[in-house]
Amino acid sequence: MVLLDAGTAGCVLTWLNNGGTLDPERTRILRSRIEDLNRVIPEITESAGIQYFQRLRQLALLVSATLSGTA
């Protein structure tokens, strides 16, 4: 979960620092992390964890939607 969080947040931070753009590799990573979040969120049992990772997923989806070929 820590690596999923860090990978997603790293892509979002890069997107912010690059004026709303990501290189193809980070775009691929971000979309892969969204898929990972889709799989793991239903497995989380702690309500704070569910809320956190749902928000992280929403942030990743919003960033992904700004990229070419929206998610």
C-alpha positions as a Markdown table, in Angstrom:
| # | Residue | x | y | z |
|---|---|---|---|---|
| 1 | Met | 0.0 | 0.0 | 0.0 |
| 2 | Val | 2.9 | 2.4 | 0.7 |
| 3 | Leu | 4.4 | 1.8 | -2.7 |
| 4 | Leu | 0.9 | 2.3 | -4.3 |
| 5 | Asp | 0.5 | 5.5 | -2.5 |
| 6 | Ala | 4.0 | 6.8 | -3.3 |
| 7 | Gly | 3.8 | 5.8 | -7.0 |
| 8 | Thr | 0.4 | 7.5 | -7.4 |
| 9 | Ala | 1.5 | 10.6 | -5.5 |
| 10 | Gly | 4.7 | 10.8 | -7.4 |
| 11 | Cys | 2.9 | 10.9 | -10.7 |
| 12 | Val | 0.5 | 13.6 | -9.5 |
| 13 | Leu | 3.4 | 15.7 | -8.1 |
| 14 | Thr | 5.2 | 15.4 | -11.4 |
| 15 | Trp | 2.1 | 16.4 | -13.3 |
| 16 | Leu | 1.8 | 19.5 | -11.0 |
| 17 | Asn | 5.4 | 20.4 | -11.4 |
| 18 | Asn | 5.3 | 20.0 | -15.2 |
| 19 | Gly | 2.3 | 22.3 | -15.8 |
| 20 | Gly | -0.2 | 19.5 | -16.2 |
| 21 | Thr | 1.7 | 17.1 | -18.4 |
| 22 | Leu | 3.3 | 13.7 | -17.9 |
| 23 | Asp | 5.7 | 11.8 | -20.1 |
| 24 | Pro | 4.4 | 8.6 | -21.6 |
| 25 | Glu | 6.1 | 6.4 | -18.9 |
| 26 | Arg | 4.6 | 8.3 | -16.0 |
| 27 | Thr | 1.2 | 8.3 | -17.8 |
| 28 | Arg | 1.4 | 4.5 | -18.0 |
| 29 | Ile | 2.4 | 4.2 | -14.4 |
| 30 | Leu | -0.4 | 6.5 | -13.3 |
| 31 | Arg | -3.0 | 4.5 | -15.2 |
| 32 | Ser | -1.5 | 1.3 | -13.8 |
| 33 | Arg | -1.8 | 2.7 | -10.2 |
| 34 | Ile | -5.5 | 3.5 | -10.9 |
| 35 | Glu | -6.1 | -0.1 | -11.9 |
| 36 | Asp | -4.2 | -1.2 | -8.7 |
| 37 | Leu | -6.4 | 1.1 | -6.6 |
| 38 | Asn | -9.5 | -0.3 | -8.2 |
| 39 | Arg | -8.4 | -3.8 | -7.1 |
| 40 | Val | -7.3 | -3.1 | -3.6 |
| 41 | Ile | -9.8 | -0.5 | -2.3 |
| 42 | Pro | -12.5 | -3.2 | -1.9 |
| 43 | Glu | -10.1 | -5.2 | 0.2 |
| 44 | Ile | -9.4 | -2.5 | 2.7 |
| 45 | Thr | -11.3 | -2.9 | 6.0 |
| 46 | Glu | -10.4 | 0.2 | 7.9 |
| 47 | Ser | -12.7 | 3.2 | 7.2 |
| 48 | Ala | -9.9 | 5.8 | 7.3 |
| 49 | Gly | -7.9 | 3.7 | 4.8 |
| 50 | Ile | -10.9 | 3.3 | 2.5 |
| 51 | Gln | -11.5 | 7.1 | 2.5 |
| 52 | Tyr | -7.8 | 7.9 | 1.9 |
| 53 | Phe | -7.3 | 5.5 | -1.0 |
| 54 | Gln | -10.7 | 6.5 | -2.5 |
| 55 | Arg | -9.5 | 10.1 | -2.5 |
| 56 | Leu | -6.1 | 9.1 | -3.9 |
| 57 | Arg | -7.9 | 7.2 | -6.7 |
| 58 | Gln | -10.1 | 10.2 | -7.4 |
| 59 | Leu | -7.1 | 12.5 | -7.6 |
| 60 | Ala | -5.4 | 10.1 | -10.0 |
| 61 | Leu | -8.5 | 9.8 | -12.2 |
| 62 | Leu | -8.7 | 13.6 | -12.4 |
| 63 | Val | -5.1 | 13.9 | -13.4 |
| 64 | Ser | -5.5 | 11.1 | -15.9 |
| 65 | Ala | -8.5 | 12.7 | -17.5 |
| 66 | Thr | -6.4 | 15.8 | -18.4 |
| 67 | Leu | -4.0 | 13.7 | -20.4 |
| 68 | Ser | -4.4 | 12.7 | -24.0 |
| 69 | Gly | -6.6 | 9.6 | -24.4 |
| 70 | Thr | -8.5 | 10.1 | -21.2 |
| 71 | Ala | -8.9 | 7.2 | -18.8 |
